């Protein structure tokens, strides 16, 4: 789960209908637009991966007043190997709890979701 997403279907920074790559001014301008959109729309969190640190995402979060959350996993399941948590479903459960908590929801909603290693040779 890498990248920047400010959730508004069909819109890119500041309402542009084009893809972010088409924003005039290049990458620096896209970062400025994300900052402005984040501040204007009170985005509570910017998400990154714990595996790939991103100074750009951290800066966008800082400048927009959002919290930078770098606890998402995209290739390393949580828990000890051979545990139920150390599975794809365990990783998705943990990521959902991180996302929901950072956006102001109650991550405990996923606590009852049982995860288990279902692979059998």
Z-matrix of the N, CA and C atoms (Angstrom, degrees):
N
C 1 1.445
C 2 1.514 1 108.64
N 3 1.253 2 116.05 1 86.42
C 4 1.453 3 120.62 2 -179.47
C 5 1.518 4 109.31 3 -118.78
N 6 1.295 5 116.13 4 153.45
C 7 1.447 6 120.41 5 176.31
C 8 1.508 7 111.94 6 120.04
N 9 1.309 8 115.14 7 -176.09
C 10 1.451 9 122.52 8 -179.01
C 11 1.515 10 107.51 9 -120.14
N 12 1.305 11 116.62 10 131.58
C 13 1.451 12 120.44 11 178.56
C 14 1.515 13 109.13 12 -141.13
N 15 1.313 14 115.36 13 118.63
C 16 1.451 15 121.46 14 170.50
C 17 1.518 16 103.96 15 -108.66
N 18 1.303 17 116.89 16 111.61
C 19 1.450 18 122.13 17 -165.51
C 20 1.524 19 113.18 18 -73.48
N 21 1.304 20 115.02 19 108.52
C 22 1.452 21 124.34 20 170.82
C 23 1.514 22 105.16 21 -158.61
N 24 1.321 23 117.72 22 99.27
C 25 1.468 24 120.15 23 -175.49
C 26 1.526 25 112.30 24 -52.75
N 27 1.320 26 115.38 25 133.81
C 28 1.455 27 121.26 26 176.13
C 29 1.508 28 114.89 27 80.06
N 30 1.338 29 117.51 28 2.66
C 31 1.464 30 119.42 29 -178.87
C 32 1.519 31 110.03 30 -123.81
N 33 1.295 32 115.36 31 147.36
C 34 1.446 33 122.55 32 170.40
C 35 1.521 34 105.78 33 -114.61
N 36 1.335 35 119.74 34 -178.13
C 37 1.460 36 120.16 35 -175.55
C 38 1.524 37 114.01 36 -47.26
N 39 1.314 38 115.43 37 134.98
C 40 1.462 39 125.16 38 179.56
C 41 1.520 40 113.04 39 55.70
N 42 1.340 41 116.80 40 30.67
C 43 1.453 42 120.38 41 173.42
C 44 1.508 43 115.78 42 79.32
N 45 1.330 44 118.87 43 7.84
C 46 1.459 45 120.09 44 178.70
C 47 1.516 46 109.54 45 -61.22
N 48 1.315 47 117.46 46 136.58
C 49 1.460 48 121.88 47 178.90
C 50 1.527 49 111.41 48 -82.87
N 51 1.324 50 116.97 49 -18.09
C 52 1.457 51 121.25 50 -178.57
C 53 1.515 52 110.36 51 -79.57
N 54 1.306 53 114.81 52 169.00
C 55 1.453 54 120.17 53 174.15
C 56 1.523 55 109.41 54 -67.37
N 57 1.355 56 118.15 55 151.39
C 58 1.460 57 120.16 56 179.88
C 59 1.522 58 113.22 57 -55.10
N 60 1.342 59 116.99 58 -30.68
C 61 1.460 60 119.62 59 -179.15
C 62 1.524 61 111.82 60 -63.64
N 63 1.345 62 116.03 61 -22.07
C 64 1.459 63 120.13 62 -175.92
C 65 1.528 64 113.01 63 -89.13
N 66 1.326 65 117.87 64 -2.00
C 67 1.459 66 120.72 65 -179.87
C 68 1.518 67 108.91 66 -65.43
N 69 1.340 68 116.04 67 125.90
C 70 1.456 69 119.91 68 -179.99
C 71 1.518 70 110.18 69 -63.02
N 72 1.318 71 116.81 70 139.80
C 73 1.452 72 121.73 71 179.15
C 74 1.519 73 112.75 72 105.19
N 75 1.331 74 116.88 73 -3.02
C 76 1.444 75 121.38 74 174.10
C 77 1.518 76 114.66 75 73.42
N 78 1.316 77 113.67 76 -159.71
C 79 1.461 78 121.24 77 -173.49
C 80 1.520 79 113.14 78 -61.82
N 81 1.323 80 117.75 79 -40.94
C 82 1.473 81 120.25 80 179.86
C 83 1.526 82 110.62 81 -61.62
N 84 1.313 83 116.96 82 -40.97
C 85 1.465 84 120.64 83 179.63
C 86 1.528 85 110.67 84 -66.84
N 87 1.341 86 117.35 85 -38.99
C 88 1.470 87 120.01 86 176.90
C 89 1.518 88 110.63 87 -60.40
N 90 1.326 89 117.00 88 -40.28
C 91 1.466 90 120.62 89 178.34
C 92 1.525 91 110.53 90 -63.70
N 93 1.324 92 116.41 91 -41.53
C 94 1.469 93 119.95 92 178.25
C 95 1.522 94 110.74 93 -62.39
N 96 1.333 95 116.73 94 -41.69
C 97 1.455 96 120.37 95 -179.63
C 98 1.527 97 111.45 96 -66.35
N 99 1.326 98 117.00 97 -39.37
C 100 1.466 99 120.15 98 176.88
C 101 1.520 100 110.28 99 -63.22
N 102 1.329 101 116.99 100 -41.76
C 103 1.465 102 121.92 101 176.71
C 104 1.518 103 109.84 102 -57.99
N 105 1.329 104 116.88 103 -50.12
C 106 1.464 105 121.19 104 -178.07
C 107 1.524 106 111.71 105 -63.57
N 108 1.316 107 116.69 106 -42.92
C 109 1.460 108 119.93 107 179.57
C 110 1.526 109 110.11 108 -65.45
N 111 1.315 110 117.20 109 -42.25
C 112 1.457 111 120.72 110 179.17
C 113 1.510 112 112.14 111 -60.06
N 114 1.319 113 116.89 112 -42.89
C 115 1.468 114 121.50 113 179.46
C 116 1.530 115 109.90 114 -68.65
N 117 1.322 116 117.57 115 -46.12
C 118 1.463 117 121.59 116 -176.44
C 119 1.528 118 111.65 117 -64.59
N 120 1.310 119 116.80 118 -35.14
C 121 1.462 120 119.71 119 -175.50
C 122 1.526 121 112.49 120 -101.86
N 123 1.321 122 116.67 121 9.69
C 124 1.466 123 122.46 122 175.66
C 125 1.532 124 112.00 123 54.14
N 126 1.315 125 115.43 124 48.60
C 127 1.457 126 120.77 125 178.65
C 128 1.531 127 107.53 126 -65.19
N 129 1.334 128 117.97 127 122.48
C 130 1.463 129 119.79 128 -175.03
C 131 1.518 130 114.37 129 -77.39
N 132 1.337 131 117.28 130 -25.19
C 133 1.458 132 118.73 131 -175.17
C 134 1.523 133 110.96 132 -152.81
N 135 1.314 134 114.31 133 146.94
C 136 1.462 135 122.76 134 171.79
C 137 1.520 136 104.98 135 -115.37
N 138 1.309 137 116.48 136 130.19
C 139 1.459 138 121.08 137 -173.58
C 140 1.516 139 112.12 138 -105.05
N 141 1.308 140 114.48 139 142.52
C 142 1.455 141 122.24 140 175.81
C 143 1.518 142 108.91 141 -139.72
N 144 1.282 143 115.50 142 -179.88
C 145 1.459 144 121.66 143 -179.56
C 146 1.516 145 109.28 144 -100.41
N 147 1.327 146 116.11 145 144.35
C 148 1.458 147 119.21 146 176.45
C 149 1.524 148 111.19 147 -71.91
N 150 1.327 149 116.01 148 -17.49
C 151 1.457 150 120.75 149 -178.02
C 152 1.531 151 112.22 150 -83.62
N 153 1.332 152 116.77 151 -34.58
C 154 1.455 153 121.35 152 -176.88
C 155 1.526 154 110.16 153 -119.93
N 156 1.332 155 118.00 154 91.11
C 157 1.467 156 120.22 155 179.29
C 158 1.527 157 110.36 156 -58.23
N 159 1.315 158 116.29 157 144.53
C 160 1.451 159 120.11 158 -177.71
C 161 1.517 160 111.06 159 -134.99
N 162 1.331 161 116.65 160 99.96
C 163 1.458 162 119.36 161 176.22
C 164 1.523 163 112.23 162 -60.05
N 165 1.337 164 117.78 163 -30.82
C 166 1.466 165 120.51 164 179.99
C 167 1.529 166 109.87 165 -67.32
N 168 1.336 167 117.52 166 -46.63
C 169 1.465 168 119.88 167 178.40
C 170 1.524 169 111.27 168 -63.52
N 171 1.322 170 116.42 169 -39.98
C 172 1.465 171 120.12 170 177.46
C 173 1.527 172 110.64 171 -60.87
N 174 1.326 173 116.98 172 -41.96
C 175 1.462 174 121.26 173 -179.96
C 176 1.526 175 110.75 174 -66.76
N 177 1.334 176 117.48 175 -42.76
C 178 1.465 177 120.69 176 178.44
C 179 1.529 178 109.51 177 -60.29
N 180 1.319 179 116.77 178 -43.71
C 181 1.468 180 120.26 179 178.97
C 182 1.523 181 110.49 180 -62.53
N 183 1.309 182 116.37 181 -49.19
C 184 1.472 183 121.23 182 -177.98
C 185 1.528 184 111.28 183 -59.28
N 186 1.329 185 116.89 184 -46.78
C 187 1.456 186 120.97 185 -175.67
C 188 1.524 187 112.87 186 -73.87
N 189 1.329 188 117.63 187 -22.91
C 190 1.464 189 119.75 188 179.90
C 191 1.525 190 112.27 189 -94.76
N 192 1.335 191 115.84 190 -4.41
C 193 1.460 192 119.20 191 -179.42
C 194 1.515 193 113.54 192 84.31
N 195 1.323 194 117.05 193 8.84
C 196 1.462 195 121.22 194 179.19
C 197 1.525 196 109.56 195 -89.57
N 198 1.302 197 114.96 196 166.34
C 199 1.463 198 121.19 197 174.92
C 200 1.522 199 107.81 198 -93.37
N 201 1.338 200 116.92 199 136.98
C 202 1.460 201 120.38 200 176.60
C 203 1.524 202 108.04 201 -91.00
N 204 1.320 203 116.14 202 123.87
C 205 1.456 204 122.15 203 -178.64
C 206 1.527 205 107.82 204 -115.17
N 207 1.320 206 115.68 205 113.70
C 208 1.466 207 119.84 206 -177.04
C 209 1.529 208 111.78 207 -115.20
N 210 1.312 209 116.33 208 35.45
C 211 1.460 210 120.48 209 -176.83
C 212 1.522 211 113.34 210 -102.70
N 213 1.333 212 117.20 211 3.55
C 214 1.460 213 119.04 212 179.18
C 215 1.515 214 110.35 213 -72.23
N 216 1.299 215 115.17 214 144.79
C 217 1.463 216 121.35 215 178.97
C 218 1.521 217 108.48 216 -111.26
N 219 1.318 218 115.71 217 141.31
C 220 1.454 219 118.06 218 177.56
C 221 1.520 220 112.92 219 -129.35
N 222 1.313 221 117.02 220 -6.76
C 223 1.465 222 117.00 221 178.24
C 224 1.526 223 113.37 222 -152.02
N 225 1.302 224 118.20 223 2.20
C 226 1.463 225 120.62 224 -179.30
C 227 1.525 226 108.92 225 -131.84
N 228 1.326 227 117.39 226 102.58
C 229 1.460 228 119.55 227 -179.66
C 230 1.532 229 111.63 228 -60.96
N 231 1.337 230 116.83 229 152.65
C 232 1.461 231 120.44 230 178.26
C 233 1.529 232 110.97 231 -74.86
N 234 1.304 233 116.37 232 171.98
C 235 1.459 234 120.86 233 175.83
C 236 1.519 235 112.74 234 78.88
N 237 1.296 236 113.95 235 173.49
C 238 1.470 237 121.04 236 -179.75
C 239 1.526 238 109.65 237 -78.31
N 240 1.333 239 116.42 238 147.93
C 241 1.466 240 118.63 239 174.89
C 242 1.537 241 109.90 240 -53.22
N 243 1.296 242 115.72 241 144.69
C 244 1.465 243 124.63 242 -178.50
C 245 1.528 244 113.58 243 77.61
N 246 1.337 245 118.12 244 -3.76
C 247 1.463 246 119.59 245 176.37
C 248 1.527 247 108.73 246 -86.74
N 249 1.322 248 116.80 247 160.81
C 250 1.447 249 121.50 248 178.45
C 251 1.513 250 112.41 249 -62.71
N 252 1.324 251 116.11 250 -31.20
C 253 1.468 252 120.11 251 179.73
C 254 1.522 253 112.20 252 -70.01
N 255 1.324 254 116.55 253 -26.00
C 256 1.470 255 121.79 254 -175.27
C 257 1.540 256 109.53 255 -85.33
N 258 1.333 257 115.12 256 55.65
C 259 1.457 258 122.51 257 -179.43
C 260 1.522 259 108.00 258 -137.33
N 261 1.326 260 115.71 259 169.74
C 262 1.460 261 119.57 260 176.74
C 263 1.528 262 110.28 261 -60.53
N 264 1.319 263 117.15 262 -45.10
C 265 1.464 264 120.44 263 179.70
C 266 1.526 265 109.96 264 -63.60
N 267 1.324 266 117.60 265 -39.06
C 268 1.467 267 120.62 266 176.30
C 269 1.520 268 111.60 267 -61.72
N 270 1.332 269 116.41 268 -38.96
C 271 1.461 270 120.91 269 178.59
C 272 1.529 271 110.73 270 -67.40
N 273 1.325 272 117.33 271 -42.46
C 274 1.468 273 120.47 272 178.65
C 275 1.530 274 110.98 273 -65.13
N 276 1.325 275 117.61 274 -39.14
C 277 1.466 276 121.35 275 177.37
C 278 1.523 277 109.92 276 -60.77
N 279 1.325 278 116.64 277 -48.27
C 280 1.465 279 120.98 278 -179.38
C 281 1.526 280 110.83 279 -62.17
N 282 1.340 281 117.64 280 -44.09
C 283 1.468 282 120.90 281 178.91
C 284 1.529 283 110.93 282 -61.48
N 285 1.328 284 117.41 283 -42.36
C 286 1.470 285 120.16 284 179.01
C 287 1.529 286 110.50 285 -62.65
N 288 1.324 287 117.31 286 -39.77
C 289 1.464 288 120.26 287 178.85
C 290 1.527 289 110.65 288 -64.68
N 291 1.320 290 117.26 289 -39.36
C 292 1.468 291 121.06 290 177.43
C 293 1.531 292 110.17 291 -65.15
N 294 1.331 293 116.90 292 -47.96
C 295 1.464 294 121.24 293 -179.30
C 296 1.534 295 111.42 294 -60.95
N 297 1.304 296 116.61 295 -50.31
C 298 1.466 297 121.09 296 -177.52
C 299 1.523 298 110.95 297 -62.24
N 300 1.330 299 117.42 298 -43.89
C 301 1.458 300 120.90 299 179.37
C 302 1.518 301 112.54 300 -62.75
N 303 1.321 302 116.80 301 -43.04
C 304 1.469 303 120.56 302 -178.82
C 305 1.523 304 112.32 303 -68.74
N 306 1.326 305 116.94 304 -25.16
C 307 1.462 306 120.75 305 179.92
C 308 1.531 307 112.11 306 -91.83
N 309 1.328 308 116.63 307 5.90
C 310 1.456 309 120.93 308 174.30
C 311 1.513 310 115.42 309 96.59
N 312 1.321 311 117.36 310 5.02
C 313 1.457 312 120.59 311 178.83
C 314 1.521 313 111.53 312 -91.19
N 315 1.303 314 115.58 313 -176.10
C 316 1.455 315 121.87 314 -179.76
C 317 1.525 316 109.55 315 -102.02
N 318 1.328 317 117.61 316 105.31
C 319 1.466 318 120.24 317 -178.03
C 320 1.527 319 113.05 318 -66.00
N 321 1.328 320 117.58 319 -14.42
C 322 1.463 321 120.56 320 -179.96
C 323 1.525 322 112.17 321 -64.62
N 324 1.335 323 117.13 322 -14.17
C 325 1.453 324 120.51 323 178.35
C 326 1.530 325 110.91 324 -57.60
N 327 1.327 326 117.08 325 -26.88
C 328 1.468 327 121.41 326 179.92
C 329 1.518 328 113.14 327 -92.49
N 330 1.324 329 118.48 328 -4.81
C 331 1.468 330 120.43 329 -179.24
C 332 1.530 331 113.20 330 -54.95
N 333 1.336 332 118.89 331 -41.65
C 334 1.471 333 118.64 332 -178.47
C 335 1.532 334 114.21 333 -69.98
N 336 1.328 335 117.81 334 -14.31
C 337 1.465 336 119.96 335 -178.60
C 338 1.524 337 109.67 336 -67.15
N 339 1.316 338 115.45 337 112.30
C 340 1.465 339 120.46 338 -179.88
C 341 1.525 340 109.10 339 -80.37
N 342 1.307 341 115.74 340 134.07
C 343 1.463 342 121.03 341 175.51
C 344 1.522 343 107.81 342 -120.05
N 345 1.301 344 115.73 343 143.82
C 346 1.457 345 120.26 344 -178.28
C 347 1.520 346 109.06 345 -153.14
N 348 1.298 347 114.84 346 154.34
C 349 1.455 348 120.69 347 175.10
C 350 1.514 349 107.29 348 -78.08
N 351 1.307 350 117.23 349 108.43
C 352 1.464 351 121.23 350 -175.81
C 353 1.529 352 113.25 351 -98.47
N 354 1.321 353 116.97 352 -2.76
C 355 1.465 354 119.72 353 -178.94
C 356 1.527 355 110.52 354 -70.64
N 357 1.289 356 115.04 355 133.28
C 358 1.469 357 121.23 356 177.05
C 359 1.521 358 108.22 357 -131.22
N 360 1.340 359 116.64 358 133.86
C 361 1.485 360 119.21 359 178.84
C 362 1.513 361 112.64 360 -68.89
